[in-house]
C-alpha cells in the first residue's frame, strides 16, 4: 500500500470517528430538605461518568437556593450514550464528622437528549437528606469555592478585631 493511500485511510478514520461523536445533554431539578427545613446552600453537581481511561466530565454545578431547590443542566460530546449522575454533598444529620456526606443519584437514560441543550428535565422531586442512602460516601476534600450567605465573609469575621 502506498504512503498516500495509508494517509488517506488514516484521515478517513479520524474524520469518521469525529463525525460519530454526538452532542448529548441532560438536566435535573428538585428540592432538598433536611428534616422539615429546606437544605439551603447545599453543593450539587451533575457529572457524566466514564469508565476506562476517559476522565469524568463535570456538566454543571451549583448550590441549592434558600428554599432547597436547584436546577442543573449540561452536555458533552461522546461516542456512546452518556452516563449522567447527580451528586449531593451535604452535612444534614451528620454530627461533627469530617467532610460531607456524598449521595449519588443515577439519572435515567430516557432523560438524555441529543444536542447541546437538554430538552427533558429529570425531576427528582423532594428528597429529605436525613435519609441514609445505601451507597452513600464521604467527600473529605472541600471544594475551592464554598458559597457563603450574602454579605458574609468568614475570614473577616474570624479575624475581626485582630491586629496583625
C-alpha positions in Angstrom: 0.0 0.0 0.0 1.4 3.4 -0.9 2.1 6.2 1.6 -0.7 8.3 0.1 -3.3 5.5 0.4 -2.3 4.9 4.1 -2.5 8.6 4.8 -6.0 8.8 3.2 -7.2 5.8 5.2 -5.9 7.4 8.5 -7.6 10.7 7.7 -10.8 8.9 6.8 -10.8 7.0 10.1 -10.2 10.3 12.0 -13.0 12.2 10.3 -15.3 9.2 10.5 -14.7 9.0 14.3 -15.2 12.7 14.7 -18.5 12.5 12.8 -19.7 9.7 15.1 -19.3 11.9 18.2 -22.7 13.0 19.4 -23.6 16.1 21.4 -25.7 14.9 24.3 -27.3 16.8 27.2 -29.2 16.2 30.4 -30.9 18.3 33.1 -32.0 17.6 36.7 -34.1 19.6 39.2 -35.6 19.1 42.6 -35.8 20.2 46.2 -33.6 19.0 49.1 -34.7 19.1 52.7 -33.0 18.4 56.0 -35.9 17.2 58.1 -38.6 19.8 58.0 -36.2 22.6 56.9 -35.1 23.4 53.4 -31.5 22.3 52.7 -30.2 25.7 51.6 -26.7 26.3 50.3 -26.0 22.6 49.6 -23.4 21.8 46.9 -24.8 19.9 43.9 -23.1 18.6 40.8 -24.1 17.0 37.5 -21.5 14.6 36.2 -21.0 12.4 33.1 -19.2 9.3 34.4 -16.9 7.4 32.1 -15.4 4.0 32.5 -11.8 3.3 31.5 -9.2 6.0 30.7 -11.6 8.7 29.7 -12.0 11.1 32.7 -15.4 12.0 34.1 -16.9 15.2 32.8 -18.4 17.9 35.1 -21.5 19.1 33.3 -22.8 21.6 35.8 -22.6 22.5 39.5 -24.1 24.9 41.9 -25.8 25.3 45.3 -29.4 24.9 46.4 -31.4 28.1 46.9 -32.8 29.2 50.3 -35.9 27.0 49.7 -33.7 24.0 48.9 -34.4 23.9 45.2 -31.9 23.5 42.4 -31.7 23.1 38.7 -28.6 21.8 36.8 -28.1 21.1 33.1 -25.2 20.4 30.8 -23.9 18.4 28.0 -20.8 16.8 26.4 -19.8 15.1 23.2 -19.3 11.3 23.4 -19.1 8.3 21.0 -21.5 6.3 23.2 -24.6 7.3 25.3 -23.5 9.3 28.3 -23.9 8.1 31.9 -25.2 11.1 33.9 -25.1 11.2 37.7 -26.3 13.8 40.1 -24.3 14.2 43.3 -25.2 16.0 46.5 -22.6 17.0 49.1 -24.2 17.8 52.5 -23.9 17.8 56.3 -27.6 17.1 57.2 -27.9 14.8 60.2 -24.1 14.3 60.2 -23.0 15.4 63.6 -19.3 16.5 63.7 -17.8 14.0 61.3 -15.2 15.4 58.9 -16.1 16.2 55.3 -19.5 16.0 53.8 -21.9 13.1 53.1 -22.0 12.3 49.4 -25.1 11.0 47.8 -25.1 9.8 44.1 -28.3 9.5 42.1 -28.2 8.0 38.7 -30.2 9.9 36.0 -32.3 7.6 33.9 -31.1 7.2 30.3 -34.5 8.3 29.0 -33.6 11.9 30.1 -30.6 12.1 27.8 -31.3 14.3 24.7 -29.4 14.9 21.5 -27.8 18.3 21.1 -26.2 20.9 23.4 -29.4 21.9 25.2 -31.4 19.5 27.4 -34.9 19.0 26.1 -36.1 17.0 29.1 -35.5 17.5 32.8 -35.3 14.7 35.3 -37.3 15.9 38.3 -36.1 14.1 41.4 -38.9 15.7 43.5 -38.3 16.4 47.1 -35.6 14.4 49.0 -35.1 14.5 52.7 -31.3 14.3 53.3 -31.8 12.9 56.8 -32.3 9.6 54.9 -29.3 7.2 54.9 -28.7 6.2 51.3 -27.3 2.7 50.5 -24.2 3.6 48.7 -23.5 6.8 50.4 -19.9 8.0 50.6 -17.9 10.9 52.1 -16.3 13.8 50.4 -13.3 14.7 52.6 -11.8 17.4 50.3 -13.7 20.6 50.4 -14.3 22.4 47.1 -12.3 25.6 46.5 -15.5 27.6 46.2 -18.0 27.3 49.0 -20.7 29.9 48.7 -21.4 31.7 51.9 -24.7 33.5 52.7 -25.0 37.0 51.3 -22.8 39.7 52.9 -20.9 37.1 55.0 -17.1 36.9 54.8 -15.9 34.1 57.0 -12.3 35.2 57.3 -13.2 38.8 58.0 -15.4 37.6 60.9 -12.9 35.1 62.1 -10.2 37.8 62.4 -12.4 40.7 63.4 -10.6 42.9 66.0 -7.3 41.0 65.5 -4.4 43.4 64.7 -1.7 41.9 62.5 
